[in-house]
Amino acid sequence: EEATFDQIWQDRPSERPTSFYNMLHSGVAVILQLHYQVQTQTNRMNAAVRAVVRMGIYVGAKVYFVHEGYQGMVDGGDNIKEATWESVSSMLQMGGTVIGSARCKDFRMHEGRLKAAHNLVQRGITNLCVIGGDGSLTGANLFRKEWSDLLAELVQQGTEASQKYSALHIVGMVGSIDNDFCGTDMTIGTDSALHRIIEVVDAIMTTAQSHQRTFVLEVMGRHCGYLALVSALACGADWVLIPEMPPEDGWEEKMCQKLSATRSRGSRLNIIIVAEGATDRHGKAITSSIVKDLVVQRLGFDTRVTILGHVQRGGTPSAFDRILASRMGVEAVLALLETTANTPACVVSLCGNQSVRLPLMECVQMTQQVQKAMDEKRFEEAVRLRGRCICYILFVTCSSNFNVAVLNVGAPAAGMNAAVRSAVRVGISEGHKMFAVSDGFEGFYKGQIKEIKWADVGGWTGQGGSLLGTKRTLPAKHIDKIAEQMRKYNINALLVIGGFEAFLGIMELLAARGTFEELCVPMVMVPATVSNNVPGSDLSIGADTALNAITFTCDRIKQSASGTKHRVFIIETMGGYCGYLASVGGLAAGADAAYIFEEPFDIRELQSNVEHLTEKMKTSIQRGLVLRNENSNENYTTDFIYQLYSEEGKGVFDCRKNVLGHMQQGGAPSPFDRNFGTKIAAKAMQWISKKLNESYRKGRVFANTEDSACLLGMRRRALVFQPVVQLRDETDFVHRIPKEQWWLKLRPLMKILAKYKTSYDISDSGQLEHVFHPTLQQ
């Protein structure tokens, strides 16, 4: 039996969310009925479908599938079916959408919408969860506005329509691989599309280098250049063409000069990425074939074209997309529970690392304004309207006498090389002389320092590990030698990219400023660690790649049990004392439990989890997944948990265990880590330039204030510079983790989706906000 709302909070009345109670026990309906609507052709919607179904059932709702989009709503019949808990099992790793999607001309007509209203009223459905693009969401909002008139018309035709059906409530989630919807940083499906693009680019670069070829890649994006721009950043492309910012007249010559210069520096390949909707300033299309012909005619380079097409929509969803869709699905249910007849239709969006709710039509209107600005050749305004999902950083080359050193500290993390490349090239663009320090602080005091130039970091973006070399050595014992090297090379600023050791190292350098004046320079740390345990940042470079490694490995492990008897897998993840990888990886992989240090557990909880899995195995569920963080408990080891589950599950299921180990650190960095590393390092270098100019006095740099040594981290909605000394009180130094960790609020979500009876904290749920822009204010 599913847990009803009252059962969940019967022992904890003080924790009961009053908004849930009032909605579920109002005069409208005791059982809230939700309805899915999927309209666009985007991929990776299944995680959102699964989250809404299970969260709806969790709060005592009756949930319906509508198959084949609006067409299914118009046709009715078997296209509208009640969803069960088991009907969304084993779908996280599946691409596409299991309930289908179709374009529907009938729904554009009044008669079609009348049929749809009749089919919904017959089943008592008055709440829609719509997953699609701006067209699908606009259609849903029109349906909502017409609802009263449609009901009146149905009553005239003899259809019984109760007063409780008088209002139609709508919440939307944006599914679009193009990331072309204003109001959200990322749409469902975009990250997975980037994975497909980068997989192709990485494969192409191998053959391109072998044959000294130029490759022109055409990616999707008829009206939005996000995929082209981010994939260009992620692979270090030589040129990119996107619709929002067409190239200036004469771009052909500039592009050929750039390609020629790259070859003359010894590069064996060129990559040009073209969005399918790219045009010049006069509206003339710039196709991949046009670009190829241009390169061949003017430069004579051996050139090939690859059009990725619908391969970008296919494949297994990435960890980021699964987590995003799950979070948005739960937020959509919460929004439906709290809506009233006067609440405008809203869309659940992502801002930084936080879920927000925005009025649907405000976002649609801004999205339409982007296209209008492009049509009217107001390209700078189009970029501003897009928001930060498309970010252009313009650098002005200037002359300076500043020397900046960059080093990696701690364990290697995928994306470190992208950050170093970005820092080096941005620093050179701003006129600095960049120095690379090998092997972290150990290499620093040994004098393993050399100038690094533009061409030296070519091709680094897609490389895993740390090409500079990195070690965990802390600087305290060798401060005098480090100060000597800084004096020798006249280092005016430090950029440290790394994990918890980098954080400790910066603090030790700060403590020595009173003794060594050479350390009184601007310092900034960029967090890079798979463990995601650095205080002051929600996210670290490398964690996304590790999550993908965990998620895809769990997919394969679960698949290995397909067609066999019931089986439970015990998986050990990395992370030290930080349970981020186990918890968030468990959410992405559909785990039944995740044991971490931050939430102590005992034998009674282990036994309860075994009983829970035993009950699930008696249904159609054949596989179970349990994750354990490596340092979650010194006594309840992975072997112990494996043996416990094996013994208690005899006769119902058997067990297998797997320790993922260092495979979580290896491999090529994910598109997210490449992009995140590139952006955050560029922002760090801009901060360094500003601090250097502020601190330059009487022919030298002197910076000895708290804000001259900062950590740049993602905090909820934005990248923020925070003085390292101010983060001291937020840190558990014994266990090397922050005292408060945002992702712990996701753990109840993982348990809910695994069918546990637990409470869910809604204090951090999104509130309805507004999208403001001068052109939209009437």
FENFENTA-V621887 format. One record per run of one state. SS is the DSSP state (H for helix, E for strand, C for the rest). FROM is the first residue (numbers start at 1). TO is the last residue. Records with the same first field share a line. If there is no record, write none. Layout:
SS=FROM-TO, FROM-TO
This chain:
C=1-4, 10-12, 16-17, 25-32, 39-45, 59-61, 67-68, 76-76, 83-85, 89-105, 109-109, 123-126, 133-133, 157-162, 166-168, 176-187, 189-189, 212-213, 220-225, 236-238, 242-250, 265-269, 276-278, 280-284, 286-287, 300-302, 308-308, 314-318, 339-345, 352-353, 376-378, 390-402, 410-415, 430-432, 438-439, 447-448, 452-453, 458-469, 472-475, 489-492, 499-499, 512-516, 520-521, 529-540, 542-542, 560-566, 574-579, 590-592, 596-602, 618-622, 630-637, 649-653, 660-660, 665-670, 698-699, 702-705, 716-717, 733-736, 739-741, 754-767, 770-773, 777-778
H=5-9, 13-15, 18-24, 46-58, 69-75, 77-79, 86-88, 106-108, 110-122, 134-156, 163-165, 190-211, 226-235, 251-264, 288-299, 309-313, 319-338, 360-375, 379-389, 416-429, 440-446, 454-457, 476-488, 500-511, 517-519, 543-559, 580-589, 603-617, 638-648, 661-664, 671-695, 706-708, 724-730, 742-753, 774-776
E=33-38, 62-66, 80-82, 127-132, 169-175, 188-188, 214-219, 239-241, 270-275, 279-279, 285-285, 303-307, 346-351, 354-359, 403-409, 433-437, 449-451, 470-471, 493-498, 522-528, 541-541, 567-573, 593-595, 623-629, 654-659, 696-697, 700-701, 709-715, 718-723, 731-732, 737-738, 768-769
